[in-house]
Amino acid sequence: MSDELKKSRPVEVIADAEPVALGSILLTLVEPHKGHEVEYNRWYERDHFYSGVMIGPYSFAGKRFVATKDLKKLRSPDSSAITGTPENGSYIAAYWVLDGYHDLWNKWSVRQVRQLHAKGRMFEHRDHVHTLLYHYEWSVLRDEGGVPIELALDHPYEGFVPVWIDAAEGVSQEELWGYLKDDLLPDLMNGSAAGLVGAFTPLPLLIDAPGDVPRQEASDDRVLLLFFLDCDPSEAWESVFEEGRRRLEASGKGTLVAQIPFKPTAPGTDRYTDQLWDA
């Protein structure tokens, strides 16, 4: 380990044994170029998943998910605001960062990825679709004593659905949040396959972030909801997500930007790489 890295990772802080709490996340949505999907999948899970994030300080969980062509057809109302085109964004990775250490983690991450670029350890045949940092705000659990947000990426959930919502004109963030966590989400989750929903708000990327990462403005009016499901998203799409969309629109509190379903990848396999697009 270099002296520079040792200085950026204060052992005395880690040794304080503070409670493990989620502070922020990295969400990165990527599209492999057709014909390179197997190679991309192997590169990401065998190298970049670890070298780009997980070996760094204050990263305490990570997981990858995939959108097969059947799941892409469920995207609504129009995923283009996030994905550019309806078929973009076949793979998404989520990483959890320890509360209170976002800035240190972010600086290490930018430096690390730049070093990987310099050493030729990146993958040319893929496009970043949506890469953004988010601050953790709150979560809603379906069951009393259910899975806390810190364990969400380690629990064997079968579905993962990011949902982006903008506050309606004249509606404050506080008012939207109150409607979501006290009204809409508890009703939707009760007796459903949605075991956990976490809420997040966008954070800016560092100015010196790698050039291949698209810059997207962080909106004060936007909230990201991450749904963790006990089933394939297709089995809960109408009862949870389309019903949620209808209720949100009727409430006048917010506008659904996009809801995009995924399922977990199967590490160590090429599973789903032949199911990303229509022929």
Secondary structure, 3 states (H helix, E strand, C coil): CCHHHHHHCCHHHHCCCCCCCEEEEEEEEEEECCCCHHHHHHHHHHHHHHHHHHCCCCEEEEEEEECCHHHHCCCEECCHHHHCCCCCCCEEEEEEEECCCHHHHHHHHHHHHHHHHHCCCCCCCEEEEEEEEEEEEEEEECCCCCCCHHHCCCCCCCEEEEEEEEECCCCCHHHHHHHHHHHHHHHHHCCCCEEEEEEEEEECCCCCCCCCCCCCCCCCCEEEEEEEECCCHHHHHHHHHHHHHHHHHHHCCEEEEEECCEEECCCCCCCCCCCCCCC
